[in-house]
Amino acid sequence: MHSTDSFYSKPLPQLPSASAFQQILDGKKTDLFILQNTAGTKAAITNYGARLVSLLVPDKNGQFTDVVLGFASLSHYLQSGERYYGATVGRYANRITNGIFQLNGEQYQLECNNGNNHLHGGVKGFQEVVWDVVQKSSNSLQLSYISANMEEGYPGNLRVKVTYTLSDEHELMISYEAVTDKDTVINLTNHAFYNLNGEGSGSVANHVLTINSNEYTPVNDTLIPTSEIATVENTPFDFRTATEIGARINTAHEQLIKGNGYDHNFVLNPKMHAGIMFAAKAVGDKSGIVMQVYTEEPGLQLYTGNFMKGAHTLKSGATDDCRTAFCLETQHYPDSPNQPSFPSTRLNADEVYSTKSVYCFSIQE
């Protein structure tokens, strides 16, 4: 360990206390569950919002680093204005314009919680409900939730399962499964905020990012896709070769101005790896930690923490300052129910929705 390096003079991260997450909420018991592999990598998950609270992986010096932003207790999550840290979001991740879509000739009005738009499932989306524990082992946790017909405006009783599995190869796999008794729409993702140098270690601007995408979906002033599929070539959205996140983020590009930085969906290029697509690779500039993302989803939302304001104290004691984390949300495209040219997010009654994404951690060689 380089004792002279201020980056390595920080105390080792500690997992939150399980007791800080144990209470009765909405008539259900909340708790914190620890997954661990044989190499010592640990993931802390709470059934409140089926959310990832901590993820400790080894850095280039073998020091375990918590690469996920989160809070130290359930009360922090309940009182916070930041609702999505580490959470499973749904029924529909990302935005739906005016909260309206049509299905089978019927119009549905969803709750609007992002200006005039519907965002991440509405006023009380999946991130704010208590999930049931179905199965638990040393390295796997399966959670379930029943979303009632017309909850937040969505048709159908939807039964959802989310499974977190931590492999001995430092891979965190998140699997999703759902069935409905009435035709509906669905788009699930995990909304972890990452800093590969460790929570509270400062800006992610110097993280190096690669995205397997030739195209992205430009947005209007309310961050709803315009329906255009645009090339990334000769734009700040070209991450086909490794580029620092902050290298072009302040460019006077119309789309970056609208998003106050990156808050855009990338159209992934098919490139198969064990049946799923390579989506992205990020490298912590100080830690040497590499995160590779693989998914069965057609899109990836890059969000660079543009609206973080330092208003919350994280479990490390640091505040969540602007652009001190980034998100890589595997997904279908935003507003797909209103965009016929986009991949469909329709789930028919009695069909099975099934998808998975894998976050693979290693050290830069």
C-alpha positions as CSV (number, residue, x, y, z in Angstrom):
1,M,0.0,0.0,0.0
2,H,1.3,3.5,-0.8
3,S,1.0,5.1,2.6
4,T,2.2,8.4,1.1
5,D,-0.8,8.5,-1.3
6,S,-3.6,10.5,0.3
7,F,-6.1,8.3,-1.6
8,Y,-5.0,5.3,0.4
9,S,-4.9,7.1,3.8
10,K,-8.6,6.8,4.1
11,P,-10.1,4.3,6.6
12,L,-11.3,1.0,5.2
13,P,-15.0,1.1,4.4
14,Q,-17.3,-0.7,6.8
15,L,-20.7,-2.2,5.9
16,P,-23.7,-0.5,7.5
17,S,-25.2,-2.2,10.6
18,A,-28.1,-4.5,9.9
19,S,-29.9,-3.2,13.0
20,A,-30.0,0.2,11.4
21,F,-32.2,-1.3,8.7
22,Q,-34.5,-3.4,10.9
23,Q,-38.0,-2.0,11.5
24,I,-41.6,-2.5,10.5
25,L,-42.6,-0.4,7.5
26,D,-46.0,-0.7,5.8
27,G,-46.6,-3.7,8.0
28,K,-43.5,-5.5,6.7
29,K,-40.1,-6.2,8.3
30,T,-37.2,-4.4,6.7
31,D,-33.6,-5.7,7.0
32,L,-30.1,-5.6,5.5
33,F,-28.7,-8.7,3.9
34,I,-25.0,-9.4,3.2
35,L,-23.8,-11.4,0.3
36,Q,-20.2,-12.6,0.2
37,N,-18.0,-14.6,-2.2
38,T,-14.9,-16.7,-1.3
39,A,-12.6,-13.8,-2.1
40,G,-14.1,-11.5,0.4
41,T,-16.2,-9.3,-2.0
42,K,-19.4,-8.2,-0.2
43,A,-22.7,-6.8,-1.3
44,A,-25.2,-5.3,1.2
45,I,-28.8,-5.2,0.1
46,T,-32.0,-4.1,1.8
47,N,-35.4,-5.3,1.0
48,Y,-36.6,-1.6,1.2
49,G,-36.6,-0.9,-2.5
50,A,-34.7,-4.1,-3.3
51,R,-31.7,-1.8,-3.2
52,L,-28.0,-2.2,-3.3
53,V,-26.6,-0.3,-0.3
54,S,-22.9,-1.2,-0.5
55,L,-20.5,-3.1,-2.8
56,L,-17.0,-3.8,-1.5
57,V,-14.6,-4.9,-4.2
58,P,-10.7,-5.1,-4.2
59,D,-8.7,-2.3,-5.8
60,K,-5.3,-2.4,-7.4
61,N,-3.6,-2.6,-4.0
62,G,-5.9,-5.3,-2.7
63,Q,-7.8,-2.8,-0.5
64,F,-11.5,-3.3,-0.4
65,T,-13.4,-0.3,-1.7
66,D,-17.1,0.5,-1.5
67,V,-18.0,1.5,-5.1
68,V,-21.7,2.2,-4.5
69,L,-23.2,5.3,-3.0
70,G,-25.8,4.7,-0.2
71,F,-26.9,5.6,3.3
72,A,-26.0,4.2,6.7
73,S,-29.6,3.4,7.8
74,L,-33.1,3.0,6.7
75,S,-34.1,6.3,8.3
76,H,-31.6,8.0,6.0
77,Y,-33.3,6.5,3.0
78,L,-36.8,7.4,4.3
79,Q,-35.9,11.0,5.0
80,S,-33.7,11.7,2.0
81,G,-34.7,13.6,-1.0
82,E,-32.7,11.2,-3.1
83,R,-35.0,8.2,-3.7
84,Y,-33.1,6.1,-6.2
85,Y,-29.6,5.2,-4.7
86,G,-29.1,1.5,-5.5
87,A,-32.8,0.8,-5.9
88,T,-34.8,-1.5,-8.2
89,V,-36.9,1.0,-10.2
90,G,-40.2,0.2,-11.9
91,R,-42.7,-0.6,-13.1
92,Y,-41.2,1.6,-15.8
93,A,-37.6,2.9,-15.4
94,N,-36.9,6.3,-16.9
95,R,-39.5,8.7,-18.3
96,I,-42.9,8.4,-20.0
97,T,-44.1,11.7,-21.6
98,N,-47.1,13.3,-19.7
99,G,-47.5,10.0,-17.9
100,I,-49.8,8.8,-20.6
101,F,-49.7,5.7,-22.8
102,Q,-52.3,3.7,-24.8
103,L,-52.6,-0.1,-24.7
104,N,-55.3,-2.2,-26.5
105,G,-57.1,1.0,-27.4
106,E,-57.4,2.2,-23.8
107,Q,-55.5,5.2,-22.5
108,Y,-53.8,5.0,-19.1
109,Q,-52.8,8.0,-17.0
110,L,-49.8,7.4,-14.7
111,E,-48.7,9.5,-11.8
112,C,-46.5,12.4,-12.9
113,N,-43.6,13.0,-10.6
114,N,-41.0,14.6,-12.9
115,G,-42.6,17.9,-14.0
116,N,-45.3,16.8,-16.5
117,N,-43.7,13.4,-17.0
118,H,-43.8,10.0,-15.2
119,L,-40.4,8.9,-13.9
120,H,-39.1,5.6,-12.5
121,G,-42.6,4.2,-11.6
122,G,-44.2,7.2,-10.2
123,V,-44.8,8.8,-6.8
124,K,-44.3,5.5,-4.9
125,G,-42.4,3.3,-7.3
126,F,-40.6,0.0,-6.5
127,Q,-37.8,1.9,-4.8
128,E,-40.1,2.8,-1.9
129,V,-41.9,-0.4,-1.2
130,V,-40.8,-3.3,1.1
131,W,-40.1,-6.5,-0.8
132,D,-40.6,-10.0,0.5
133,V,-37.6,-12.3,1.0
134,V,-38.1,-15.4,-1.1
135,Q,-34.7,-17.1,-0.9
136,K,-31.4,-16.3,0.8
137,S,-28.0,-17.9,0.7
138,S,-24.4,-16.8,1.4
139,N,-24.1,-15.3,-2.1
140,S,-27.6,-14.9,-3.4
141,L,-30.8,-13.1,-2.4
142,Q,-34.2,-13.3,-4.1
143,L,-36.9,-10.7,-3.4
144,S,-40.5,-10.4,-4.6
145,Y,-43.2,-7.8,-4.8
146,I,-46.8,-7.8,-6.0
147,S,-47.8,-4.5,-7.7
148,A,-51.5,-4.3,-7.6
149,N,-53.7,-3.5,-10.6
150,M,-53.7,0.3,-11.3
151,E,-50.9,1.0,-8.8
152,E,-49.5,4.3,-9.9
153,G,-51.8,4.0,-12.9
154,Y,-50.5,0.7,-14.4
155,P,-52.9,-2.0,-15.5
156,G,-52.6,-5.6,-14.2
157,N,-51.6,-7.3,-11.0
158,L,-47.8,-7.7,-11.6
159,R,-45.7,-10.2,-9.7
160,V,-42.1,-9.3,-9.7
161,K,-38.9,-11.1,-8.6
162,V,-35.4,-9.6,-8.4
163,T,-32.4,-11.9,-7.7
164,Y,-28.9,-10.6,-6.7
165,T,-26.1,-13.2,-7.1
166,L,-22.5,-12.6,-6.2
167,S,-20.0,-14.9,-7.9
168,D,-16.5,-15.9,-6.9
169,E,-15.3,-14.0,-10.0
170,H,-16.5,-10.7,-8.5
171,E,-19.6,-10.6,-10.7
172,L,-22.8,-9.2,-9.4
173,M,-25.7,-10.5,-11.5
174,I,-29.1,-8.9,-11.1
175,S,-32.0,-11.0,-12.6
176,Y,-35.5,-9.8,-13.1
177,E,-38.7,-11.8,-13.7
178,A,-42.3,-10.7,-13.8
179,V,-45.8,-11.9,-14.8
180,T,-49.1,-10.0,-15.1
181,D,-52.7,-11.0,-15.3
182,K,-53.5,-8.1,-17.7
183,D,-51.6,-6.6,-20.6
184,T,-49.2,-3.9,-19.3
185,V,-45.8,-2.2,-19.8
186,I,-42.7,-2.9,-17.9
187,N,-39.1,-1.7,-17.9
188,L,-37.0,-2.7,-14.8
189,T,-33.4,-1.6,-13.9
190,N,-31.1,-1.1,-11.0
191,H,-30.3,2.5,-10.2
192,A,-26.9,2.2,-8.4
193,F,-24.7,5.3,-8.3
194,Y,-21.1,4.2,-8.8
195,N,-17.7,5.8,-7.9
196,L,-15.0,3.2,-8.6
197,N,-12.5,5.2,-6.5
198,G,-14.9,4.7,-3.6
199,E,-17.9,6.5,-2.2
200,G,-16.9,10.0,-1.1
201,S,-13.6,10.0,-3.1
202,G,-14.6,13.0,-5.2
203,S,-15.5,13.6,-8.8
204,V,-15.9,10.8,-11.3
205,A,-14.8,13.1,-14.2
206,N,-11.5,11.3,-14.6
207,H,-13.1,7.8,-14.7
208,V,-12.5,6.3,-18.1
209,L,-15.6,5.0,-19.9
210,T,-16.3,2.9,-22.9
211,I,-19.9,2.3,-24.2
212,N,-20.7,-0.3,-26.9
213,S,-22.9,2.0,-28.8
214,N,-22.9,3.7,-32.2
215,E,-26.2,5.6,-31.6
216,Y,-28.1,7.3,-28.9
217,T,-31.6,8.8,-28.4
218,P,-31.6,12.6,-28.3
219,V,-34.1,14.3,-25.9
220,N,-36.3,17.3,-25.7
221,D,-36.2,19.9,-23.0
222,T,-38.0,17.6,-20.5
223,L,-35.6,14.7,-21.3
224,I,-38.1,12.7,-23.3
225,P,-36.7,11.1,-26.5
226,T,-37.5,12.9,-29.7
227,S,-37.9,9.5,-31.5
228,E,-34.7,10.2,-33.4
229,I,-31.9,7.6,-33.3
230,A,-28.7,9.7,-33.8
231,T,-25.1,8.7,-34.5
232,V,-22.6,9.3,-31.8
233,E,-19.9,10.0,-34.3
234,N,-18.3,13.4,-34.0
235,T,-20.3,14.2,-30.9
236,P,-19.5,14.2,-27.1
237,F,-21.6,11.0,-27.0
238,D,-18.9,8.9,-28.7
239,F,-17.6,6.5,-26.0
240,R,-16.7,3.8,-28.5
241,T,-13.1,4.2,-27.5
242,A,-12.1,4.8,-23.8
243,T,-12.7,8.4,-22.9
244,E,-12.8,10.3,-19.5
245,I,-16.3,11.0,-18.4
246,G,-15.6,14.6,-17.9
247,A,-13.5,15.1,-21.1
248,R,-16.4,16.7,-23.1
249,I,-19.2,17.0,-20.5
250,N,-19.0,20.8,-20.5
251,T,-19.0,21.1,-24.3
252,A,-21.6,23.5,-25.7
253,H,-23.6,20.7,-27.2
254,E,-27.4,21.1,-27.3
255,Q,-28.0,17.7,-25.8
256,L,-25.5,18.2,-22.9
257,I,-27.1,21.5,-22.1
258,K,-30.5,20.0,-22.0
259,G,-29.3,17.2,-19.6
260,N,-27.0,19.4,-17.6
261,G,-24.5,16.8,-18.6
262,Y,-25.1,13.2,-19.7
263,D,-28.5,11.9,-18.9
264,H,-29.2,9.9,-22.1
265,N,-30.1,6.5,-23.5
266,F,-27.5,4.7,-25.6
267,V,-28.5,2.1,-28.2
268,L,-26.3,-0.9,-27.6
269,N,-24.6,-2.7,-30.4
270,P,-25.1,-6.4,-30.4
271,K,-22.0,-8.1,-29.2
272,M,-22.7,-11.4,-27.5
273,H,-20.9,-12.6,-24.3
274,A,-22.3,-15.7,-22.7
275,G,-25.7,-14.9,-24.2
276,I,-25.8,-11.3,-23.2
277,M,-24.4,-8.1,-24.7
278,F,-21.3,-6.2,-23.6
279,A,-22.7,-2.7,-22.7
280,A,-20.0,-0.7,-21.1
281,K,-16.7,-0.6,-19.2
282,A,-15.6,2.0,-16.6
283,V,-12.2,2.3,-14.9
284,G,-11.5,4.2,-11.6
285,D,-8.6,6.5,-12.3
286,K,-7.2,6.2,-8.7
287,S,-8.3,2.7,-7.7
288,G,-7.7,0.8,-10.9
289,I,-11.0,-0.9,-10.4
290,V,-12.6,-2.0,-13.6
291,M,-16.4,-2.5,-13.9
292,Q,-17.7,-4.1,-17.1
293,V,-21.5,-4.2,-17.7
294,Y,-23.3,-7.0,-19.7
295,T,-27.0,-7.0,-20.3
296,E,-29.9,-8.5,-22.2
297,E,-31.4,-5.1,-22.5
298,P,-31.2,-3.0,-25.7
299,G,-30.3,0.3,-24.1
300,L,-28.1,1.9,-21.4
301,Q,-28.8,5.1,-19.7
302,L,-25.6,7.1,-18.8
303,Y,-26.3,9.6,-15.9
304,T,-23.4,11.6,-14.6
305,G,-24.9,12.8,-11.3
306,N,-25.7,16.2,-12.8
307,F,-28.4,17.0,-10.2
308,M,-26.5,15.8,-7.1
309,K,-26.2,18.9,-4.8
310,G,-24.3,17.7,-1.7
311,A,-27.5,17.7,0.2
312,H,-27.1,14.3,1.8
313,T,-24.6,12.6,4.0
314,L,-23.5,9.2,2.7
315,K,-22.6,6.2,4.8
316,S,-18.9,7.1,4.4
317,G,-19.6,10.5,6.0
318,A,-19.0,12.4,2.7
319,T,-21.8,14.4,1.0
320,D,-23.2,13.5,-2.4
321,D,-21.7,16.4,-4.3
322,C,-22.4,17.1,-8.0
323,R,-20.9,14.4,-10.3
324,T,-19.3,12.4,-7.6
325,A,-21.0,9.3,-9.0
326,F,-22.4,8.0,-12.3
327,C,-25.1,5.5,-13.3
328,L,-25.2,2.9,-16.1
329,E,-28.8,1.8,-16.1
330,T,-29.5,-1.2,-18.4
331,Q,-32.9,-0.7,-19.8
332,H,-35.4,-0.5,-22.7
333,Y,-35.6,3.0,-24.1
334,P,-37.4,5.9,-22.3
335,D,-41.0,6.6,-23.4
336,S,-41.1,3.4,-25.5
337,P,-44.9,2.9,-24.9
338,N,-45.3,6.1,-27.0
339,Q,-42.6,5.5,-29.5
340,P,-43.6,2.7,-31.9
341,S,-40.1,2.6,-33.5
342,F,-38.5,1.7,-30.2
343,P,-38.2,-1.9,-28.9
344,S,-41.5,-2.8,-27.3
345,T,-42.0,-2.8,-23.5
346,R,-45.4,-4.5,-23.7
347,L,-45.9,-7.5,-21.4
348,N,-49.0,-9.6,-22.3
349,A,-51.0,-11.3,-19.7
350,D,-49.5,-14.6,-18.5
351,E,-46.3,-14.1,-20.4
352,V,-43.0,-14.1,-18.5
353,Y,-40.8,-11.0,-18.5
354,S,-37.2,-12.1,-17.9
355,T,-34.0,-10.2,-18.2
356,K,-30.6,-10.0,-16.5
357,S,-27.6,-7.7,-16.2
358,V,-24.1,-8.5,-14.9
359,Y,-21.6,-6.1,-13.3
360,C,-18.1,-7.6,-13.5
361,F,-15.3,-6.2,-11.4
362,S,-11.6,-6.6,-11.9
363,I,-8.3,-4.7,-11.8
364,Q,-6.8,-2.7,-14.6
365,E,-3.9,-4.6,-16.1
